[in-house]
Amino acid sequence: MTLNDVTLVRVATLVASPWKNGGGVTREVAAAPEGAGFDTFVWRVSLADVAAPGPFSRFPGIDRTLVLLAGAGMLLDEHVSGTDAASGTTHTHTLEQPLDVARFAGEASIDARLVSGPTRDFNLMVRRGAATATLDVWRGNVQRELSGDTVLLFCAAGPMRVTLPGAAPVDLATDDTLRVDRAQALDVSAEGEGALLAVTVQHV
């Protein structure tokens, strides 16, 4: 690991843009390739502010992971088609507490219901067959070894202090991200009373 492999992304630098379907606002944290659009990214991490109920954008060929960050919660109704309209079923992903996680296919038909007011969510999207990714929730003091083409340490609740080998500690506030590229057997130490989302991405 070199200093060139490490990038600190402060939440204040994130730019708001409309959802793919125009139904909300998203802020891109990181993506590959850099600058890729909704139809061309290999992977993408973003924050979403959901102010009203409604359908999610569809992303065929994408595996999605969503984490509730703030708000009273959200119910995601995933509509599964049967052989005819009457035989269709609905599976509900329930996110009631901060750091609750839902995983679903990007092509799925998803309708969001808000429990009581707006939410903020963390979104990880990975193009199937082009990359794989894992997401783990770290609470409090944690030491882990991570490997991946890209590792993202997102501060879901701060402050948190992150220490990487041979580098000074980095203090993360809520919604800040520490990105490490070309991470091989990376020893990570996290300290604080908050939580991190640890994302590792591997290109296929």
N, C-alpha and C positions, 0 to 999 in steps of 0.2 A: 504493500500500500504506500502511495506517495500522496503528498498534499494535493496534487492535481486530481487524484481520484475522489476527493472529498468535497462535497458542495453543501453549504448551509442555505436552506430555503426558508426565509422568514415569511410568515403569513401575510405581512403587510405588502409584500411584493407581488402577491397573486392577483391575477386580472380576472374579473368576472365576465362571463359570456353566457349566452342563452344555451339551454339544453338543445340536443339534437332535434327534439320535437317542439321546442319553444315553450315548454311548460314549466320551466324553472331556471335557476341560475347555477352555473358550475364554475369552479376555479381550479384550473389545472395545476397540480403540484409537480408532476414529472410525467414524461412520456417518451417512448422510443418508437421510431426515430424522432429526434427532436423536431418539433414543429409539425408533426404528422396530424392530419385531419381525422375526423371521426371514423372515416372509412378506410384509413390506411395505417393506423397505429398498430404496433405489435403488442404493446401494453401501455396502460394509462392509469395514473392515480390522480384523483381529484376530490375536491370538497363540493358538496351540493347543499344548497339551501332550499328546503321544500316548504313553501308557504301555504299551499292549498292541495287538497286531494286531487287525484287524477292519474292518468296512465303514464307509465315509464316509457322512455324511448326504447326502441328495439335495436339490438346490435347482433345480427346473425353471425354465428361463428365465434362469439365471444363468451368466455366464462367470467361471471361477475361475482364479486364479494362486496357486500355492503355492511358497514358498521355504523350503528347509531352513536353519534357524538354528543348531541345536546337536544333538549326538547323532551316533551312528555311521552313520545313514542310514536310508532308507526306500524300499521298492519299492511303487509304486501300480499295481495290476493293474486296467486298464480293460477291462471285458467288453463286447464289441461283438456284438450279436445279429445272426445271419444270418436267412435265410428259414426255417430250422428250427433246433432245438437243436444238431444235429450240426455245423452250418455256422458257429456262433458262433466268434469269435476273441477273443484277449486281447492288448492292447497294454500293455506295462509302462513306466511312467515311472520312471526310476532317479534317485534323489537320494542320492548317496554322499558328497558333499563339502558343507560349509557354503556357502550361497549358490547351490547348484544350484536350478534353477527347473523347475516343471512347470505346464503350462496344459491345462485340460480343461473340458468343459461340466458344469454343475452337476447336470444330469439323468443324467449317466453313472453306471453301476454301477461303483464303485471299492472295491476291497479293499486295505487297507494291510498290508504286511509290514515288520516292523522288522528291520534288519540285526543290531543287537546292543544292545538296551536302548532306553529312552525317547528321544524326540526333541522338540524345540521347533520350531514352524513358523510362518511368517508367511503370512497368508491375505488375499488381495484378492478380493472378490466384487462383481460389477457386474451389474445387471439389464439384460438384452439389450433394446435399443430405447429405454431410458430414459437411459442414460449410456454413455460409453466411458472406458477408462482405459489408461494405459501404466505399466509398471514397468521401471526400469533399475537395474542394480547399479553403484554408484560405489565404487571402491576407492582409498584414499589421498587425495591432493590433487586436487581437481576444481573447475573453474569451468564453470558451465552457465547458460543462459538458459531459464527455464521459464514456461509459460503454462497456465492451467487454472482452472476454477471452484474447485477445491481442489487444493493441492499438499501432499503429505505427505513429509517427510524422516525416515525411520525409521533409527535407528542399529542396524544389524545386528551390528556389532562395534565397541566403543568403547575409549577415548573418541574423539569426533570434535568438531571445532569448526566451527560453521556461521555464516556472516556473510551478512546480508541488507542491501540498500541502506538507508543511513540509520539502521541499528540496531547496537547493540553485539553483539559475537560471543556466541553461545550454545554452551555446552559440553553435549554429549549423552553420556550413559553408555549402555551396551548396553541396548537395548529401549526407550529414550526416543524420542519423536517430536516434531518441530516441524511444526505445521500452519499453512499460509497459505491463506486464502480470497481469492477474486477476484484471483488472481495473473496479471498481464499483463506479459509480457516481463521477468520477475523474474530479476535477476542474482544467482546463488547461488554462494558460495565455500565449499568444504568443505576442512578441513585435518585431518590425522591419519594414523595408520597402520592404522586400522580400515576400516569400510565402511558405506555408507548405501544404503538402498533408496529411490529417488526415484519416487514415485507421482504422476501427474497425472490428475485426473478432470475430464471435461467432460460436462455434462448435455446431452442431446439436445433 
